[in-house]
Amino acid sequence: MFLVPVNRNLSDLSRSLDRFFDDSFFADGRDAGTATLRSPALDVSESETAYTVKLDMPGVAKEAVKVNIDGRRISVDAEQRKDEERKDGERVIYRERTVSRFSRSFTLPQEISQGDSSANLDHGVLTLRLVKRAASTASQLTVN
């Protein structure tokens, strides 16, 4: 017989693995009922007149995507739902494909013109073309 020293890190890892297998792996196909929140990866590039932002949002329908522009602040939200198709006599043993919610907010250096900007979702990549708001032209007031 031999003894293996158990330190705190190993004990925490053991509990985490137990919790993983208890809660999700052998969950008898039950949903936890909560949406998985994901923060999609993004790339930002800039030209003289606009920013181009690309976000990975696999499996999301374009109708589910909401893009909010508030000055320099951009927020992207989407919810992906997996439809359940069950045949008679079939039961789910394991499920990873549940409701997923994508959410990402970021601030750009310049304000955005919402009317001139556009969004396109193609093959799971959301591409935003965010047009920079033109600086207001200087004018002079006449003193009466």
Residue frames as qw, qx, qy, qz and C-alpha x, y, z in Angstrom:
[[0.000, 0.890, 0.457, 0.000, 0.00, 0.00, 0.00],
 [0.428, 0.056, 0.000, 0.902, 1.22, 3.50, -0.74],
 [0.018, -0.787, -0.435, 0.437, -0.03, 6.95, 0.16],
 [0.373, 0.500, 0.312, 0.716, -0.46, 9.77, -2.29],
 [0.165, -0.374, -0.338, 0.848, -0.13, 13.22, -0.76],
 [0.125, 0.730, 0.593, 0.316, -3.17, 15.32, -1.50],
 [0.200, -0.176, -0.157, 0.951, -2.74, 19.03, -1.59],
 [0.296, 0.543, 0.396, -0.678, -5.44, 21.65, -1.95],
 [0.327, 0.464, -0.432, -0.701, -5.08, 22.01, -5.74],
 [0.190, 0.049, -0.951, -0.237, -5.52, 18.30, -6.34],
 [0.101, 0.386, 0.812, -0.427, -8.52, 18.23, -4.03],
 [0.324, 0.559, 0.104, -0.756, -10.15, 21.17, -5.88],
 [0.303, 0.330, -0.692, -0.565, -9.50, 19.49, -9.21],
 [0.061, -0.119, -0.990, 0.032, -11.06, 16.28, -7.96],
 [0.212, 0.508, 0.604, -0.576, -14.18, 18.11, -6.77],
 [0.326, 0.525, -0.218, -0.756, -14.46, 19.98, -10.08],
 [0.249, 0.170, -0.866, -0.399, -14.28, 16.75, -12.05],
 [0.038, 0.297, 0.918, -0.260, -16.86, 15.11, -9.79],
 [0.269, 0.563, 0.326, -0.710, -19.19, 18.09, -10.22],
 [0.290, 0.408, -0.525, -0.689, -18.71, 18.01, -14.01],
 [0.222, -0.001, -0.945, -0.241, -19.65, 14.36, -14.29],
 [0.053, 0.395, 0.807, -0.435, -22.49, 14.60, -11.78],
 [0.232, 0.590, 0.252, -0.731, -24.10, 17.73, -13.20],
 [0.439, 0.595, -0.255, -0.623, -23.68, 17.47, -16.94],
 [0.169, 0.341, -0.869, -0.317, -22.30, 14.21, -18.27],
 [0.152, -0.223, -0.963, -0.018, -24.80, 11.84, -16.75],
 [0.252, 0.128, 0.287, -0.915, -27.67, 14.29, -16.54],
 [0.364, 0.363, 0.855, -0.076, -30.04, 11.83, -18.24],
 [0.234, 0.441, 0.580, 0.643, -30.58, 14.30, -21.08],
 [0.143, -0.857, -0.461, 0.180, -32.09, 16.99, -18.89],
 [0.315, 0.661, 0.010, 0.681, -31.45, 20.63, -19.62],
 [0.354, -0.234, -0.474, 0.771, -30.19, 22.90, -16.91],
 [0.049, 0.835, 0.547, -0.026, -32.66, 25.45, -18.27],
 [0.161, -0.853, 0.071, 0.491, -30.12, 28.22, -18.49],
 [0.666, 0.739, -0.029, 0.097, -28.53, 29.65, -21.58],
 [0.763, -0.198, 0.096, 0.608, -24.81, 29.36, -22.10],
 [0.104, 0.972, -0.006, -0.210, -23.35, 32.87, -22.41],
 [0.785, 0.094, 0.240, 0.563, -20.61, 33.19, -24.98],
 [0.025, -0.864, 0.119, 0.489, -18.43, 36.17, -25.82],
 [0.837, 0.480, 0.196, 0.174, -17.65, 35.86, -29.53],
 [0.575, -0.283, 0.255, 0.724, -14.12, 36.50, -30.79],
 [0.362, 0.896, 0.237, -0.098, -13.80, 39.66, -32.85],
 [0.577, 0.009, 0.236, 0.782, -11.43, 41.40, -35.25],
 [0.112, 0.919, 0.239, -0.293, -11.49, 45.18, -35.80],
 [0.549, 0.092, 0.303, 0.774, -9.89, 47.00, -38.72],
 [0.036, 0.809, 0.241, -0.535, -10.04, 50.68, -39.64],
 [0.486, 0.437, 0.370, 0.660, -10.05, 52.76, -42.81],
 [0.113, 0.126, -0.048, 0.984, -10.31, 56.52, -43.23],
 [0.427, -0.242, -0.195, -0.849, -14.13, 56.44, -43.19],
 [0.841, -0.273, -0.155, -0.440, -15.19, 53.28, -41.32],
 [0.327, -0.414, 0.823, -0.207, -14.41, 50.46, -38.93],
 [0.755, 0.079, -0.544, -0.358, -14.90, 46.85, -40.01],
 [0.427, -0.369, 0.707, -0.426, -15.70, 44.43, -37.19],
 [0.680, 0.082, -0.664, -0.301, -15.96, 40.65, -37.65],
 [0.500, -0.343, 0.615, -0.504, -17.47, 38.43, -34.94],
 [0.276, 0.063, -0.944, -0.168, -17.70, 34.63, -34.90],
 [0.557, -0.001, 0.426, -0.713, -21.32, 33.59, -34.26],
 [0.179, 0.097, -0.918, -0.340, -21.73, 30.02, -35.55],
 [0.115, -0.358, -0.927, -0.002, -25.23, 28.62, -35.91],
 [0.079, 0.513, 0.421, -0.744, -27.02, 31.93, -35.30],
 [0.330, 0.650, 0.608, 0.313, -29.82, 33.05, -37.61],
 [0.242, 0.253, 0.055, 0.935, -29.59, 36.63, -38.85],
 [0.384, -0.651, -0.371, -0.540, -33.05, 37.36, -37.42],
 [0.728, -0.563, -0.348, 0.183, -31.71, 36.61, -33.92],
 [0.570, -0.003, -0.123, 0.812, -28.87, 39.17, -34.06],
 [0.101, -0.955, -0.275, -0.035, -29.33, 42.59, -32.46],
 [0.570, 0.127, -0.078, 0.808, -26.73, 45.33, -32.96],
 [0.182, -0.930, -0.307, 0.090, -27.05, 48.50, -30.88],
 [0.511, 0.317, -0.044, 0.798, -25.02, 51.63, -31.60],
 [0.311, -0.905, -0.278, 0.084, -24.82, 54.34, -28.96],
 [0.060, -0.944, 0.299, 0.128, -22.24, 56.92, -29.99],
 [0.238, 0.623, -0.745, -0.021, -18.94, 55.05, -29.75],
 [0.437, -0.191, 0.820, -0.317, -20.37, 52.06, -27.84],
 [0.609, 0.162, -0.595, -0.500, -21.37, 48.97, -29.87],
 [0.522, -0.161, 0.747, -0.380, -23.33, 46.06, -28.38],
 [0.539, 0.169, -0.686, -0.458, -24.04, 42.79, -30.20],
 [0.507, -0.106, 0.724, -0.455, -26.50, 40.24, -28.78],
 [0.621, 0.146, -0.581, -0.506, -27.93, 37.04, -30.23],
 [0.618, -0.205, 0.660, -0.373, -29.62, 33.91, -28.97],
 [0.425, 0.263, -0.786, -0.365, -29.30, 30.52, -30.62],
 [0.721, -0.118, 0.480, -0.486, -31.88, 27.83, -29.91],
 [0.101, 0.200, -0.937, -0.269, -31.59, 24.19, -30.86],
 [0.744, -0.049, -0.114, -0.656, -34.86, 22.59, -31.87],
 [0.435, -0.228, 0.849, -0.195, -35.58, 19.25, -30.31],
 [0.715, 0.213, -0.444, -0.497, -36.36, 16.47, -32.73],
 [0.363, -0.249, 0.860, -0.257, -37.26, 13.24, -31.00],
 [0.524, 0.016, -0.721, -0.454, -38.53, 10.09, -32.55],
 [0.808, -0.384, -0.033, -0.445, -41.02, 7.87, -30.73],
 [0.960, -0.240, -0.091, 0.112, -39.31, 5.76, -28.11],
 [0.625, 0.401, -0.237, 0.627, -36.11, 7.77, -28.25],
 [0.467, -0.864, -0.136, 0.125, -34.58, 9.40, -25.18],
 [0.326, 0.822, -0.323, 0.338, -31.68, 11.80, -24.92],
 [0.858, -0.278, -0.265, 0.341, -28.70, 10.44, -23.02],
 [0.497, -0.402, 0.009, 0.769, -26.32, 13.36, -23.33],
 [0.306, 0.848, 0.348, 0.256, -26.82, 16.90, -24.62],
 [0.450, -0.312, -0.005, 0.837, -24.35, 19.73, -25.17],
 [0.073, 0.260, 0.434, 0.859, -26.31, 21.59, -27.84],
 [0.100, -0.681, -0.656, 0.309, -28.67, 23.76, -25.82],
 [0.120, 0.961, 0.219, 0.119, -29.57, 27.42, -25.82],
 [0.617, -0.125, -0.019, 0.777, -26.56, 29.67, -26.34],
 [0.047, 0.971, 0.220, -0.076, -26.51, 33.43, -25.95],
 [0.629, 0.220, 0.043, 0.744, -23.85, 35.56, -27.63],
 [0.149, -0.969, -0.194, 0.025, -23.08, 38.96, -26.16],
 [0.650, -0.034, 0.022, 0.759, -20.24, 41.38, -26.79],
 [0.018, 0.983, 0.180, -0.016, -19.84, 45.11, -26.16],
 [0.656, -0.095, 0.079, 0.744, -16.93, 47.35, -27.08],
 [0.034, 0.921, 0.127, -0.367, -16.09, 51.02, -27.50],
 [0.689, 0.441, 0.218, 0.533, -14.49, 52.50, -30.61],
 [0.408, -0.227, -0.086, 0.880, -12.32, 55.64, -30.73],
 [0.128, 0.021, -0.210, -0.969, -14.83, 57.63, -32.83],
 [0.540, 0.293, 0.491, -0.618, -18.61, 57.97, -32.85],
 [0.247, 0.115, 0.881, 0.387, -20.52, 55.90, -35.40],
 [0.432, 0.166, -0.158, -0.872, -23.15, 57.01, -37.89],
 [0.513, 0.104, 0.813, -0.256, -25.91, 54.45, -37.42],
 [0.642, 0.606, 0.193, -0.428, -27.77, 55.36, -40.63],
 [0.468, 0.706, -0.483, -0.221, -24.74, 54.75, -42.85],
 [0.225, -0.418, 0.875, -0.099, -23.53, 51.57, -41.13],
 [0.810, 0.117, -0.361, -0.447, -24.42, 48.02, -42.17],
 [0.505, -0.357, 0.759, -0.201, -24.34, 44.44, -40.84],
 [0.745, 0.304, -0.469, -0.365, -24.06, 41.14, -42.72],
 [0.650, -0.346, 0.652, -0.181, -24.12, 37.57, -41.37],
 [0.762, 0.462, -0.380, -0.248, -22.54, 35.00, -43.67],
 [0.798, 0.151, -0.562, 0.157, -21.37, 31.47, -42.76],
 [0.716, -0.536, -0.369, 0.254, -21.40, 32.20, -39.03],
 [0.458, -0.127, -0.086, 0.875, -19.37, 35.41, -39.28],
 [0.038, 0.912, 0.394, -0.107, -21.09, 38.71, -38.51],
 [0.489, 0.124, 0.128, 0.854, -19.44, 41.58, -40.40],
 [0.052, -0.886, -0.361, 0.285, -20.22, 45.11, -39.27],
 [0.433, 0.361, 0.147, 0.812, -19.25, 48.10, -41.40],
 [0.282, -0.793, -0.411, 0.351, -19.43, 50.96, -38.96],
 [0.387, 0.651, 0.148, 0.636, -19.13, 54.33, -40.69],
 [0.383, -0.256, -0.344, 0.818, -17.39, 57.05, -38.69],
 [0.049, 0.896, 0.424, -0.123, -19.52, 60.09, -37.94],
 [0.470, 0.530, 0.065, 0.702, -18.18, 63.07, -39.84],
 [0.312, -0.340, -0.355, 0.813, -16.94, 65.93, -37.75],
 [0.164, 0.870, 0.452, -0.110, -19.35, 68.80, -37.75],
 [0.479, 0.483, 0.120, 0.723, -18.22, 71.67, -39.92],
 [0.287, -0.389, -0.331, 0.810, -17.25, 74.80, -38.12],
 [0.101, 0.742, 0.460, 0.477, -19.52, 77.75, -38.53],
 [0.231, 0.034, -0.276, 0.932, -19.45, 81.31, -37.34],
 [0.072, -0.733, -0.650, 0.189, -22.19, 83.04, -35.46],
 [0.168, 0.538, 0.153, 0.812, -23.17, 86.55, -36.41],
 [0.231, -0.391, -0.561, 0.692, -23.46, 88.88, -33.47],
 [0.011, 0.708, 0.500, 0.498, -26.50, 91.17, -33.67]]
